[in-house]
Amino acid sequence: EADIFLSYSFKGLTFRVSDVWYAGQAGKGNSNSPDNNRYFNFKRSTTDHKLELGLSYTLPFEKAPVDFTWYTSVWGNDRKSDGKQAFSSYFQITYPFSVKMIDLEALVGCVPYDPFNGNKFAVTNVGFKLAYTIPVSEHFELPIFSTVIWNPYVQDVHVVFGLTFH
């Protein structure tokens, strides 16, 4: 999976536009398309990209800076069997905290409705994120993170590693 996003934050609100690409995942990609697994395929009917719009709000309380986030897919590989856009959405609550100099987050995410499976509500993520900044030199630091995510709905687990660039 490759996620590229642009975000803008202002007074606790964050607006985000994301390009999410995850070709070849069972049941997700266009596996019968000759363009399958091609990153630079942006044809609406065969692309494995999704364009998501997101909005987050962080509570303005220092002791409880809980974050609420909503994403909706608006273009690309989020189509119903009739080819129409499904507008799948995802909601997540995140609670950040720190232990010593390590940033941690607990998170719970859900699909409020699933247009592919009978419009059911489902908890799809329960996770824990660890973030740490490695000092490389006097003028450069490397922010890294890892997240363990359990999906109780499909009984699966994922581990994500990443780097952050500011």
Secondary structure, 3 states (H helix, E strand, C coil): CEEEEEEEEECCEEEEEEEEECCCCCCCCCCCCCCCCCCCCCCCCCCCEEEEEEEEEECCCCCCCCEEEEEEEEEECCECCCCCECCCEEEEEEEEEEECCEEEEEEEEEECCCCCCCCCCEEEEEEEEEEEEEEEECCEEEEEEEEEEEECCCCEEEEEEEECCC
